[in-house]
Amino acid sequence: MATARRISEEYGDLPASGLTPTRAERMLAKLTTAVSANWLKTLRPAFALAARQGIIPEDPLLSVKPRRHRTKGFRAWTREELDAFRAAYPVGTEERLIFDVALWTCQGRQEVARMGWQHVRDGMIYTTRGKTGTPAVCVIEPELVESLRIAEGRMMFIHSARGKPHSPEGLGNRFRSICDAIGLAGLSMHGLRKAGLIMHAENGCTEQMLMAIAGHLSSAEAAYYVRAANRTKLAQKAHELSSASEKTV
């Protein structure tokens, strides 16, 4: 009702026949993404009805699409946040198991929830990205080996408190609660995936290597993590040069 009232207050004196797709897009462009979506949702039924009843020659909103709200997505964990989680949940806990599987395999909650010993061969974990069907493979790093010891005898690595596998949504909710409990609110399992890829890139992995680990479809996606790693290396190098310069003064 509030949306309809505002539209009426601002444009109620204008004839419906005067609205064209171009004018509608200009009108919506003045609004935020969320508000313009609400306006479009409110106006569509009215103009569709007017067109069907012959009040206007055609519906001017048929070709108007809602603006997409673009975000940067979940951010990668920082080194300090990774260390804080490790300090709160040592190896041997279920919380640390979830953390290490997500971090070292660089996979999301969908893959982590269904990952188990059936995916392990010759010291490697072979899986498939649920969203794309792209294969992914990673080495089982020593830190992950230690965490996986408590999962021996299970089919899936990670079980709920009832001893059953998680749904992807259930695992994501559980992990958020685990993070919230130690003051790491706002962090996600997908952020761990990003942190793991940046970590691999910092250790010298190329874009092609990251694509194999993460199951990315294109090198453009993997290139993001290489750039992030390079920024970190450059910042560290700049700090070293500044420190050395201060010592010579």
matplotlib code that plots the C-alpha trace (Angstrom):
import matplotlib.pyplot as plt

x = [0.0, 2.8, 4.4, 1.1, 0.5, 3.9, 3.4, 0.0, 1.4, 4.2, 2.6, -1.1, -2.0, -0.3, -2.3, -1.5, -1.4, 1.6, 3.9, 6.3, 9.0, 11.7, 9.9, 9.3, 13.0, 13.9, 11.4, 12.7, 16.4, 15.8, 15.1, 17.2, 17.3, 15.0, 12.5, 12.4, 11.7, 8.8, 7.4, 7.6, 5.9, 3.1, 2.6, 2.7, -0.7, -2.4, -0.9, -1.5, -5.2, -5.5, -4.0, -6.4, -9.4, -8.3, -7.8, -4.3, -3.1, -0.4, 1.4, 4.5, 6.0, 6.3, 9.8, 11.0, 13.2, 14.0, 17.5, 19.8, 21.4, 25.1, 27.1, 30.7, 29.4, 30.8, 34.3, 37.3, 38.4, 41.5, 44.5, 43.6, 40.1, 41.5, 43.9, 41.1, 38.9, 41.8, 42.5, 38.9, 38.3, 41.4, 42.0, 39.8, 36.6, 33.6, 33.8, 37.4, 36.6, 34.0, 36.4, 39.4, 37.3, 35.9, 39.2, 41.6, 39.2, 38.1, 34.6, 31.2, 28.6, 26.9, 30.0, 31.3, 27.9, 28.1, 31.9, 33.1, 35.6, 34.1, 35.7, 39.2, 41.8, 45.6, 45.7, 43.5, 39.8, 37.9, 34.5, 32.2, 30.8, 27.1, 26.3, 28.3, 29.1, 32.7, 35.2, 37.5, 40.5, 42.8, 45.6, 44.7, 47.1, 48.6, 46.3, 43.3, 44.6, 44.6, 41.1, 39.7, 40.7, 37.5, 35.5, 36.9, 34.1, 31.6, 30.4, 30.3, 33.0, 30.6, 27.6, 25.0, 24.6, 22.2, 24.9, 23.4, 24.7, 23.7, 21.7, 23.7, 21.4, 21.7, 25.5, 25.6, 23.4, 25.4, 28.7, 27.3, 26.3, 29.7, 31.3, 28.8, 29.7, 33.3, 32.6, 33.2, 29.7, 29.1, 31.6, 30.6, 31.7, 32.0, 34.4, 36.6, 36.6, 37.8, 40.5, 41.7, 42.1, 43.9, 46.2, 47.0, 47.7, 50.0, 51.9, 52.4, 49.5, 48.7, 45.2, 45.0, 45.9, 43.3, 40.7, 41.6, 41.3, 38.1, 36.3, 36.0, 34.7, 37.0, 40.4, 38.8, 37.3, 40.6, 42.4, 40.6, 42.4, 45.7, 45.3, 44.3, 47.4, 49.6, 48.3, 49.2, 52.7, 53.2, 52.0, 54.4, 57.3, 56.5, 56.6, 59.9, 61.4, 60.1, 61.5, 64.9, 64.9, 64.2, 67.0, 69.5, 68.5]
y = [0.0, 2.4, 1.8, 2.4, 5.6, 7.0, 6.3, 8.0, 11.0, 11.5, 10.4, 10.1, 13.1, 11.8, 9.7, 6.0, 6.2, 8.6, 6.0, 4.4, 1.8, 4.5, 6.8, 3.9, 3.0, 6.7, 6.9, 3.7, 4.7, 7.6, 5.0, 2.6, -1.0, -2.3, 0.5, 0.3, -3.4, -2.7, 0.0, -2.4, -5.2, -2.8, -1.2, -4.4, -5.8, -2.4, -1.7, -5.4, -5.0, -1.6, -3.1, -6.1, -3.9, -1.5, 1.5, 1.8, 0.4, -1.8, -2.6, -0.4, -2.4, -5.7, -5.0, -3.3, -5.5, -4.9, -3.7, -6.3, -5.6, -6.4, -7.3, -8.5, -11.6, -13.2, -11.9, -14.0, -14.6, -12.8, -14.5, -13.1, -14.6, -18.0, -18.0, -17.0, -19.9, -22.3, -21.1, -21.5, -24.9, -27.2, -30.2, -33.1, -31.1, -31.3, -27.5, -27.7, -30.6, -28.5, -25.6, -27.6, -29.5, -26.2, -24.4, -27.0, -28.4, -24.9, -26.1, -24.6, -26.0, -28.1, -30.0, -30.1, -31.5, -34.6, -35.1, -38.4, -41.2, -42.3, -39.2, -40.1, -41.8, -41.9, -39.0, -36.8, -35.7, -35.9, -34.2, -32.3, -28.8, -29.0, -25.7, -26.4, -30.1, -29.2, -31.7, -30.6, -32.3, -31.4, -32.9, -33.9, -31.5, -32.6, -30.3, -31.8, -35.3, -34.7, -33.3, -36.2, -38.7, -38.1, -38.9, -42.4, -45.0, -42.5, -42.4, -38.6, -36.6, -34.3, -35.4, -33.6, -34.0, -36.8, -38.6, -38.0, -36.1, -32.4, -30.7, -27.9, -25.3, -27.1, -27.2, -23.5, -22.5, -24.7, -23.1, -19.6, -20.4, -21.8, -18.6, -16.4, -18.2, -17.0, -13.5, -14.1, -13.0, -12.4, -14.9, -17.8, -21.1, -19.6, -17.0, -20.0, -21.2, -17.9, -17.7, -21.2, -20.2, -17.0, -19.1, -21.5, -18.6, -17.0, -20.3, -20.1, -21.8, -20.7, -19.9, -23.4, -25.0, -23.1, -24.1, -27.7, -27.3, -25.3, -26.5, -23.1, -22.9, -20.1, -18.7, -15.3, -16.6, -18.1, -14.9, -13.0, -15.0, -14.7, -10.9, -10.9, -13.0, -10.7, -7.7, -9.3, -10.1, -6.6, -5.1, -7.4, -6.5, -2.8, -3.2, -5.0, -2.3, 0.4, -1.4, -1.8, 1.9, 3.0, 0.9, 2.6, 6.1]
z = [0.0, 0.8, -2.6, -4.4, -2.4, -3.2, -6.9, -6.8, -5.1, -7.6, -10.9, -10.2, -12.3, -15.4, -18.0, -18.2, -22.0, -21.8, -20.2, -22.6, -21.9, -22.2, -19.7, -17.4, -17.3, -16.7, -13.9, -12.2, -12.7, -10.2, -7.5, -5.6, -6.9, -4.2, -4.5, -8.3, -8.0, -5.7, -8.0, -11.0, -9.1, -8.1, -11.5, -13.7, -12.8, -13.3, -16.7, -17.8, -16.9, -18.6, -21.8, -21.7, -21.3, -24.1, -21.9, -23.3, -26.7, -25.2, -21.9, -21.7, -18.9, -20.8, -22.0, -18.8, -16.7, -13.0, -12.3, -10.8, -7.4, -7.7, -4.7, -4.2, -2.5, 0.6, 1.5, 2.1, 5.7, 6.8, 8.3, 11.7, 11.5, 10.4, 13.4, 15.7, 14.6, 15.0, 18.5, 19.5, 17.9, 18.1, 15.8, 17.0, 17.3, 14.9, 14.4, 13.3, 10.9, 9.1, 8.9, 7.6, 5.0, 3.6, 3.7, 2.3, -0.4, -1.4, -1.9, -0.9, 1.5, -1.2, -1.9, 1.7, 2.9, 0.7, 0.7, 2.2, 2.0, -1.4, -2.9, -1.6, -3.8, -3.5, -1.1, -3.2, -2.8, -6.1, -6.2, -8.6, -8.2, -7.6, -9.4, -12.6, -12.7, -13.1, -11.6, -8.8, -7.1, -4.2, -2.2, 1.4, 3.2, 6.6, 8.6, 6.9, 7.5, 11.2, 11.3, 9.2, 11.9, 13.8, 10.6, 10.3, 10.0, 8.5, 5.0, 4.9, 6.6, 8.5, 10.5, 12.5, 16.2, 15.4, 13.5, 10.0, 7.0, 6.8, 4.0, 2.4, 4.1, 7.5, 7.3, 6.3, 9.3, 11.7, 10.6, 11.0, 14.5, 15.2, 14.0, 15.9, 19.1, 19.0, 17.8, 14.1, 13.0, 9.3, 8.1, 5.9, 4.5, 1.1, 2.5, 3.6, 0.0, -1.1, 1.6, 0.6, -3.0, -2.1, 0.2, -2.7, -5.0, -2.4, -2.4, -6.2, -7.7, -11.2, -12.6, -14.2, -10.9, -9.1, -11.7, -11.0, -7.3, -7.2, -10.3, -11.9, -15.4, -16.6, -15.9, -15.4, -12.1, -11.0, -11.9, -9.2, -6.5, -8.2, -8.2, -4.5, -3.7, -5.7, -3.8, -0.5, -1.7, -3.0, 0.3, 2.2, -0.1, 0.4, 4.1, 4.0, 1.8, 4.2, 7.2, 5.6, 4.6, 8.2, 9.6, 7.2, 8.2]

ax = plt.figure().add_subplot(projection="3d")
ax.plot(x, y, z, "-o")
ax.set_aspect("equal")
plt.show()
